Amino acid sequence: MSSKLDQLRSMTTVVADTGDIEAVARLKPVDCTTNPTIVLKALGTPTFADTIKEAVLWGKKQGGNPEAVASEVASRLAISVGAALVKLVPGRVSTEVDADLSFDIDGSLAKARSIIAAYKERGIERDRILIKLASTWEGIRAAEVLQKEGIDCNLTLLFSKAQAVACADAKVFLISPFVGRILDWYKKSTGKEYTSADDPGVLSVRDIYHYYKSHDIKTVVMGASFRSAAEIEALAGCDRLTISPALLDELSNDQGKLERQLSPDNTKAEPKIEIDEKTFRWMMNEDQMATEKLSEGIRAFGKDLVALRTMVSKELQLAAA
């Protein structure tokens, strides 16, 4: 029998949640997703040593405020990681708008357009890239504009149906509902242990998937943030799943039978949900888990973005000495 990974590939598009070049080359996913944490980790490997040197030399030639230069060099490095991944996958690479723009529509739009332009300068067209934005009200509104401009978006840090419905209304290309982080919150909050059958993160993605399919919503559902292979197996059949190299390896080494759990042909009709800004903010306010995890996720990505910029600043100072 084929591995569970191969069986999963027959029903779900498999995406690698990593910037590890060697892992991507070995595991051959269709797409790759990155975020500030992944970019920072990738730049800490020997693979990107020359990339950092190139970006720092480029930064030395730029004028202006040192903090602004460091920010631009950090962005250049994120693009470099993405460009390296584009060479290894047949599909798309997700590159994230700066976390400190999560509540800034105009700033997010400007950053997203600059990311697309930077890839274009390297000969990489927009149809190979997904712009990642946090699923805040402002992030969703920015994505709505970008989609109309032909720039496809991946809405991340998604923990609730309210976010999913708002993303669908904005006609975003793809959403990344998080599984493991939802489970983390419930385990900490309740003190309970969960199986894949009652895992709150799994149930959340299933609910969103069925809502989308019952209303013929074209937005792609890509489950993310997995804590175990069991969570992945419980979502077999989802449009896409973005999975860490460690869990991809685990699935690749498992020869057991994998049953399909989700199918567009097996959904129930349910009422359409209407969401405006007031309703969105109230639904998020009433969902303690989603509110806390969204805020926590933005802070964590912001922290790693600051770490990246700090590293760049130090490299620029050394180069100027």
N, C-alpha and C positions, 0 to 999 in steps of 0.2 A: 504493500500500500504506500502511496505517496505521503510525504510529510504533511503535518497539519498546516504548515506555511504554504505549501503548494495547493492544498485543498482550499485554504482561505483565499488564495489568489484567483481561484476559479469562480469566486462569488463576490469578492470585494477587491477594490483597488488598494494595494498595499503601499503605504508611504513610510519613509524612514524619518524618524524624529531625531535628527542628529546632524552634526557638522563633521563627523568622523569620516574622512575621505576613504580610508581603507575599508571601513565597515560598509559604506555605500557601494564601493566597487565590488565587494564580496557578496553582498546580499541582494543587489540589483533591484531596488524598489523602483516604482514608477515615478514617484515624486519625492521631494525632500522638504521638510519644514525646519525653519530656524527661528531663533528668538535671541535676545541679548545674552541669555545664559549659555545657550549653545554656541553662539559666536565667540564669546569669551573663552569657553572651554577649548574650542577648535584652535584659537589663536595661541593657546598655551602649548600646542604640540609642535614638534620640529617641522611638520609639513608646511606650516605657514611662517616660518622664520624669515624667509626672503620676502614674503608678502608684507610683513611688518616693516622691514627695512625700506622697501619701495614706497610704502605709504608715508613713512616718516620723512624720507627725502622729498616726496611730493609736498608734504606739509611745510617743510623748511622754506619752500619757494613761495608759499602763500603769505600774503600780508594781512594785517588786521589784528583784532583782539586775540590773544593767545588761547583763551577759552573757546572762542568760536573756531579757531584753527583746529584745536584738539577735537572738537565735535565733528568737524568735517573729515578729519583723518579717521576718526572712529567709524563714521558712516562709510568711508571708502573701504575700510577693512571689512565691514559687514557685507558690502557688495562683492569684495574679493572672495570671501567665503562662499557666497551665493554663486558667483561665477564659476568657481571650482566645482561646485556640486552640479551646476547645469550641464557640465561636460560629461557627467556620469549617469544622468537619468534622462529617459526619453520624454518625461513630462515637465512638470513645473517645480520651481523652488520658491518657497514663501520667504519673504524678507519683511521684517517688522518695522513699522513706523515707531519712532522713539516713544518710550513709555511716558515721558513727561509731556507729551502732546495728547494724552488720552482724553482730555476734556477741552481740546482746542480744535474746532472744525477747520478753520483756515490754516492753522499750523500743520495739521495732519494732511490737508490737501497739498500744501506746498511741499512737504516732505515726501509724500507719495510720488508726486510728479518728478521730484528730483531723483528719487530712487530709480524710476523708470528711465529717466534721461541718462543716469549713470550707467545702467545696464546697456542702453542703446549705444553709448560711446564704446562699449566693449563688444559690439556686434550682437548683443542678445536682445531679441525683440520682446515686447510686452506679453506675447502669448506664451512665453516660457516662465513668466513671473506671476506670483500672487502677492499682493500687498496685504500684510497682516496688520490689523487694527484691533484694539481692545473693544469688546462689545459694550461700550458705554453708549449712552444716547448720542453723544457727539461723534464717537467713532462710527456708529451706524449711519449717521447723517453724512459724514465724510465719504463713507463707502458708497452711499446712494449716488453722490455726485460723480465719484470715480467710475462707477459702473456705467454711467451714462456717457462717460468719455472713452469707454472701451478698455478701462483698466480693471481687471478682475481682482476681487478682494477675498481675503480669508479673515473672517471675524473670529477672533480668539478670546480666551478667558470667558467662555460662555458657560453659564451654570444654571440657566433657568429657561423655561418656556417663554417667558416674557421677552427675553433677549432673542430667542430663536424666531418668534413671530415677528418682532420688529425687523430682524434681518431679512426675513422672507418678504415683508412689505417693501423693503428697500431694494429688493431684487439683487442681493449680494450673490456672488458666485458660489461661495463655500462658507460653512460655519464649522468651528472646531469645538463642539461641546466636550467639556472635560469630565472624565470618569473618575480617575483616582483621587483627584482633589476633593470631589464631592464625598467620596467614601471616607477620606481622611477626616473631613468635618464631622460627619455623622458618627464615626467611631469615637472621636474625641468628645462629641457632645452627649452621646448616649452611653458610652462605655461598652457597647455591644460589639460582637464580631459578626460579620456578614458573609454569606456565601454569594456566589454569582447569581443565584436565584432571587435574592432579595437585596442585592447591592444597590444602594440608592443612585450611584453614578450610572450603572448599567440601565436601571429603570428610567432614569431621566433621558438618556439618549434614545432608548426605545420609544418613549412617549413622543419625543420630538420627531423621530423618524416616521412614526405612524401618522402624526399630524400633517407632516409635509406630504406624505404619499396620498393621504386621504383627500387632500385639497390640490393635488397635482402641482405642488410647488417644486420648481426646478432647482432651487438652491441645494447644493451638495451637502450631505451630512457626513462629516469626517470625525468619528470618535477619536479622542486624544487623551493623554495623561493616564496611562494604564499602570496599575500596581501589580498586575499578575496576568499570566496567560489565560487564566480562567475568565477574566473580564473580557478579554479579546474574543475568546471562543463564544461567550454569551452574546456578542454583537456580530457574529459571523453573518455576512450578507448585507451589512451596512454599506452605504455607498463607498466610503473610504475609511480606512483606519490608519492613523499615524502612530508608529510603534518604535520603541527604542531598540537599538541593536541587540541588547541583552535578551529581550523578549522575542525578537525575531529569531535569534539563535535557538532559543528554547523551543519555539514552534517548529523550527527547521529540523530539530533533533527528535521530535515527537512523531512517531508513526501511527498514532491512534486515529480513530475515526472522528471527523469533525462534522457536526450537523449544522445545517443552515438554520439560523434563528430569525432573521429578518428578510422579508421579501415584499416588494411593492404590491404583489398580488394577494397579500394576506394582511389587509388593513381594514379597520372599521371606520365607518363614517362618523365624524364628530363635528360639533359646531365650530364655525369660523370665529376666531377671536379678533376683535378690532382693538388696535392699540394706537393711541396718540401719545404725546410726550407726558401728559399728566398721568395717564393710565400706566404707562411704562414705569415712571418713577414711583408710583404708588405700589405697583406689583413688586418692584425690586425692594422697596422699603419693607414690605410685608414678608419678604423672603430673606430671613436672616442669613441663611447659608450662602445664597447667591451674592448678597451684598458684601458679606465678609470676605468671601473667596475672590470676588472681583477686585476689591480694594487691596487685598493681600497680594494678589498676582501682579497688579500694577506696581505696587511698592517693590516687589521682588525683582521684576524686570527693570524698574528704575534704578535699583541698587546696583545691578550688574551693568547697566548702562553707565552709571557713574564710575564703576570700577574700570570699565573699558576706557573711558575718557581719561581717567587718572593715569592709567598705564601709558596711554598715548602721550599725555602731557610730560611724563617722566622721560619717555623716549625722545621727545622733541627737545627737552632741556639738555639731555646728554648729547644729542646731535649738534646742538648749538654751542656746546662747551669747547 
